[in-house]
């Protein structure tokens, strides 16, 4: 039986993975801001390990454990290492959802990291206009 905790707990890609977007390995300081069940604002210091157009893996440095599916705001700290991040992360805060909680550290009892789904508008792909012949056939078929 495969140990999925080890596989999912590590940043970066593995042979055979099929991702919709390429992940970029980075090491940039960041911050997660979120609200707990009582509405109190919480802050976690993180290291952004990898990022794509729709997701990121962050390693928790300090802060309280964040529950699965919690909405968080990811913000990169303005440092020299932040230059390697995509522009949407350098510009400011990105609303995200925690969709994966990494393995728990025995020393602290908190997760080692979090998988985030970035809730941003995906880049619009140019949809090719159908050929005139195909457009005519579609019009005849629906008439």
Secondary structure, 3 states (H helix, E strand, C coil): CCCHHHHHHCCCCCCCCCCCCCCEEEEEEEEEEEECCCCCEEEEEEEEEEECCCEEEEEEEECCCCCCCCEEEEEECCCHHHHHCCHHHHHCCEEEEEEEECCECCCCCCECEEEEEECCCCCCCCCCCCCHHHHHHHHHHHC
